[in-house]
Amino acid sequence: MATQTDISDKYGAIARSVTDSGLTACCDPAMRCCDPITKNLYGDLERDGLPEKALLASLGCGNPTALTELKPGEIVLDLGSGGGIDVLLSAKRVGPTGKAYGLDMTDDMLSLARENQRKAGAINVEFLKGEIENIPLPDNSVDVIISNCVINLSADKSRVLREAFRVLRPGGRFAVSDVVVRGEVPDAVRKSMLLWVGCIAGALEESDYQAKLRAAGFESIDLEPTRVYDIEDARVFLTEAGISVDEIAPQVEGKFLSAFIRATKPAAPCCAPGCCTPGAIPGRV
């Protein structure tokens, strides 16, 4: 499993490449394996008006801003915000009375994101430096948490989910895109494929992901597959790595996928005198 330093160094290099050369992240030699996972995730209307380098730096496996309805005035937090594309999209949706935070641990990505914020003229945006295992925001301070294929990079996913639960307000929504594994896969095969799928090696089995969300306190958990990765997509990458694609294909097909993962923090129980009618569900008026 890559260390946080490894991850920070890798994504810092990608941010510098986007800044200096104008290449898309997945044209960068260090990230060539991600294509086609990270491309064509955003529609023309979403791309319109965004700085080019916010799009070039996108390394996700989905579009988390499409996962949940964002309402004017809400506060949104993007875990692992990278070049800032999902933060800027969220800021548009919550409007001037809302706010969108981006959290990233990589100085070069934060620098790129803040430059993209300046170019977009987004005043309801703030990029924070920190780790997703230690979110630098108070308890019960965020309405919606999004993330785009970043939680799978963490070595302590349970802590990430507990932190997400902590900063969400009662009734708050968790809506992320992530890579997951479906069923059992031999360790050697799993490692080879996960190095290709989104260029990571830490995705959870889908039932394990759901169990960790429940353990953190979430409810209404839903995991919706959005793309199942085909072994043929990885043929060149795996062949270059000395792996026989035809031999591992039967153990791989249908087992690696991107998914939308949604959950909710339970609403606070009703406590004010007279706030609940007889027989009402606690937390609802």
Summary of the structure (lengths in Angstrom):
residues: 285
radius of gyration: 19.3
end to end distance: 46.9
largest distance: 68.8
contacts: 965
relative contact order: 0.13
helix: 42%
strand: 21%
